[in-house]
Amino acid sequence: MKLRDLERKLRIAGCYLKREGGSHSLWINPKNGAIEAIPRHKEIKEPLAKKILKNLNAE
């Protein structure tokens, strides 16, 4: 999955970028307080993308 597609899905679900780290970005879901680190690669493998969406309740 492309990084921009993953970020689009997160924004639609109400998540937002909390801060940029060294090699990861931290996203938060304000509805439940879940925080997830997302690597900054152009392409993110599908199992990892699904795990991120599930952990942030953005499915």
BELSUL-V715608 format. One record per helix or strand of 2 or more residues. SS is the DSSP state (H for helix, E for strand). FROM is the first residue (numbers start at 1). TO is the last residue. Records with the same first field share a line. If there is no record, write none. Layout:
SS=FROM-TO  FROM-TO
This chain:
H=3-12  46-55
E=15-20  24-29  34-39
